[in-house]
Amino acid sequence: FTLCGIFLGWYIPFFFNFIIKRKFKIILNSILFIILGLFAGTLPYLIYFGISNSLKDLFEIYIYDNIFLYSEVESDNSSFIHTIKDLIQNLIWGAKDFHKYYPAGFYLIILGGLYCFFRKWRTQLIYAFSMFAFAFIFIFVAGRKYPYYSLGLTPIICLGFVPIFIILSSDNAINKLFSCKTYLVYIIIPGLIFYLTDNRYLLKLSKEELPQYKFANIISQTPDATLLNYGKLDLGLYTTTGIIPNCKYFCQLNVPLEIMKKTQDIYIEKGLCDYIVTFEDYPDDSTISNIDKNNLYILVDKVEYWYEDRLRYYSLYKLSDI
């Protein structure tokens, strides 16, 4: 739902422009086409979940949980002012995260906006600002902050390249295409991308050094093995092992549902899965305590792995009787 903001930001300037010009028929036709598009994109999922008698799960998990449980805004506080402060604080944190993880994109958007402003390109500026504002609000207003969230703002970064390419342009575009200056841009931009990416350190790692593949080699020694991704988001081991989960809560989602953790604890108590994978953000993380206190599983491997700005400790457990 977070990506709906950028589309809403694109539609709204058109909407008000048509109202000013009293083109109400175009407005109605546009709304109908948007609804038809949404329906066409949703229909396959409704058919699939309808056939599998899972429509209730679809609406509960995908719609209700994502909208009402995913937010980190404190809804229990009755103060309207307090809620507004929370929402504003979330947007401030979002701006800081965007600047932290995507500084080049952050400044390119500012550059493009200022260029449109001083060139008095009001229409372009209105559309770009509307798209950015609605996308930014939809992404960050709920208070969740993950490094990849700012990727939803990247289409607007194109605005920042406008002044760059205008400066490099000339009357003779064909000759300019082969000029030294243009080739310099082809070298500088990939260099900047390489320098600014947070994943640059991964280029020196081989496939065998990644915990997902180390653990997959161990699990492959057990025929028809089953796996539980405990207490964390999917770590990628289902992909590297090719294992299809044999339980409903096969990983922990970001939605704070207590039933997920309780049910996963029951899986462990019953020894439902042959292997358990999890990680800790620091050595004394309590995530593995429920596994360690259960004598059904033994630790077979532990790997240190730097990921998303912190050192993590990936652990693989195996049923003691297999």
N, C-alpha and C positions, 0 to 999 in steps of 0.2 A: 504493500500500500504506500510505502514511502516514495516510490517512483511516480505515483499519480500526480504529485505536486507540480512537476515540470510540465506535464501535459495541461494541467489546469491553468498554469501560468501562461501557457501559449494561447489557450482558448479565451481567457478573460478579456484581453485587449480587443480581440475581434468582437466579442460580445458587446462591449460598451461602444465600440466604433459603429456597429450596426444599429444599436439603440439610438445613438446620436443622429444617424442618417435615416432612422425610422424604417429600416429594412427588417421588419418583424418576420416576414415570411422566410427570409434566409436564416434567421435565428432559429425558428421552429424546425426548418429542414436540417440545419446543422445538428441540433439537439437530437433529432430522430436518428440521424446517421451515426452519431456518437453512441447512442443507446444500442442501435443495431450492431455496431462494431463490438461493443462490450458483450452483447449477447452471443454473437458469433464466436468470439474467443472463449466464452464461458461454457457454451453448449457441450463441447466434447467432454468436459469434466463432469458436468451434470449428468450426462448419459452414463459415463463410466461409474461414478459413485451411485447413481440410481440403480444400475444393473447389479452392482455389488451390495445393494441395500445399505449404503454408508453415507447417505446424504446428511444425516444428523451429525456424523463425525466431521464431514466437510465443513458445515456451517459452524459447528462448535469450535473446532480446532483452527481452521484457516481464517475464519472471520471473527468470531467472538474472542477467542484467546489472543489473536494477533492485535486486535483493536483495544481490548479492555485489560488484558493482563500483561502485555508487553511493555506498557508505559512504566516509567520509574517515578512519575509524579505522584505524590502522596494524596490519594483521594479521600483518606479518612479524615483529614483536617477540614473542618467546616468553614474555615475562613477563605472567602473568595480572593482576598488580597494575597493570602499566602500561596494559593494555587497559581495566581498570576505571576508572583515572584519566582515560583518554581519554573514556570514555563519560560520566563525571560532568562533565568539562570541557565536553563538547558540550551537556549539559543546561543548564549555567550560561550558556553563550553563547546558547542558545536563549531563556532567560529575559530576558537583556539585550536581545536582538533584539525580542522581543515587547513589552517596555517601550519600546524606541526607536521602533518603527514603529506600535504601536497602544497608546499610553499610556492612552487613555480606556478601551479594552477591558480592559487590565491592571488598572486600578483598579476598574472595575465588577465584575470577577470577585471581587476581594478584598472589595469592599463587600457583594456578595451572600453570599459565604461567611461573613463576620463576622455578617451579619444572621441567617442561618440558625443560626449557632452560639449567639448570645445569645438567640434565640427558642426554642432547643432543638428545632429542626426537624431531628432527627437523620437521619430517612430521606431527606429532601431533600438534606441536606448530604452524606450518604454517596454517593448517586447522582451528585450534581454533582461531588464530589471524584474519584470513580472515573472518570467520563467525562473530566474535565480531565487527570488524571494519566496515563491511558493514551494520550489524544490527544497530550499534550505529549511523552511518551516516544517514541511512534511517529514523531512529526514531527521531533524534534531529535536523537535518540540517534545517528543516523548521521553527524552532524557537518556536514551541508549547511545553509547559512544564506542564504536568499533572503528579500527583504522580504515576498513573498506567502505564505510558509510559515505565518505566524501566522494566516492567514485560517481555517485548519482549527480554530482555537480559538473562533471567533466565535459558534457556537451557544450556548456556555456563558455568553457575555456577558449573555444574557437574564436570568440569575440576578441580576445587578446592578440590573436595573430593578424587581425585586420590591419592595424597600423604598421605592423612589421612588414607585411607583404606589400602594402601601399608604398612604404619607403623604398622597398627593393624594386618596385615596378618602374617601368619606363614606357615611352611611346612605342618602342620597338620590342614587343614582348618576346618575339622569337629569338632575337639576339640576346636579350636579357636572360633567357632560360639557360643559355650556355655560358654565361658570364662567370668570372671568378668569384664574384660576391655571392651568387646563388649557390655555387658549389660549396662555399664556405658555410652557408646555412645548413646544407645537407650534412656537413661534418659536425657542426656545433650542436644541432638539435639532438641527434642520437647520443652525442657525448654528454649533454646535459641530462638526458633521460637515464643514461647509465649511472651518472653521478648521483642523481637525486632519488633513485629507487631505493626503497628499504630492503629489497630482496637481493641486493647485489652480492651479499656474502654467500648466497646459495649457489652461485655459479662455480665456486671452488669445491663444492661437495659432490661426491659421486652418489649414484643411486644406492649403493650398498651401505652408505653411511647414514641414510635416513632411517629413523626408527620404524617407520611404516614397513619398510622392506626387510629390516633386520628381524622384526617380529614375525613378518609373513613367512620367512624361511623357517622359523621355529614351528609355527602353527602348521605348516605344510607337512610336517612329519606325522601329524595325527589325521588319519582318514576321516572324511566327513565331519570335520571339527565344527563346533559352534562357538560363537563369540559374543561377548557383551562389552560395549563401549560404556564404561561406568562413570557417571557423574560429570561428564564433559560433552561438548559438541563432538560430532563425528570426527575422529582423528584421521580418517582415511584408510583404516585397516580393512574395512569391509571391501574397499576397492582393490587393495593390493592382494588380498587373500581370495577374493571372489566369493566370499561367504555371504549368503543371504540370511539376514537376521531371523532367528526362530522365536523372538519375543516382541511384544508390542513396543515397550519402551527400550529400544535397543541402544539409545544414546540419550543424553540429557540436553534438552533444548534451552534456549535463553528465556523461555517463558517460565516464570516462577510458579510452577505447579508442584505442590508437595507430593502429589500422588506419583509423580515420576520417580523421585528419590526413594520413596517408601516401597514402590513396586520393584525397583532395581535391587533394593536391599533384600527383598523376598527372593528374587532370582538367585542372589548370592547364597542365602541361607539354605535354599533347596538344591544348590549346585546345578542349576538349570543349564548353564553354558560351560563348555570345556575350557574356554579361555576368557580372561578379563583383561582389558587394556584401559589404562587411565593415565593421567599425568598430574604432577604437582607443580605449582608455581614457585615453590620454595621447599626445602627439605622437610620442614615440619608441618606441611599442609595436612589437614585432617581428612582429605579425600580418601586416602587408602586405609584409614583406621578401621572402617567396617569390613574391609577385605582381610586385613591382617588379624583381626580378632576372631575370624572364622577359620577354623582348622581345615576346611575343605579345600582351600587353595594355597598354593606355594608360589613364591616369587621365582620366576625362571630367568628374567632378564630386566635390566634397568639401563636406560640410555639418557645421557644429558644432551639437550638439544635447544639451541637458541632460536626462539620464534616469537615474532611480534613484540620486540623490544625487551624480552626477558628470557632468562634461562629457565627451561622447564625440564622436569625429570619424568620421562615416560617409563611406565612400569607394565610388565606383562606377567600375568598370573595364570597358573594352570591347575586344573583339578588334580589333587594329589593322587587319585587312584587311576589315572590314565597314563 
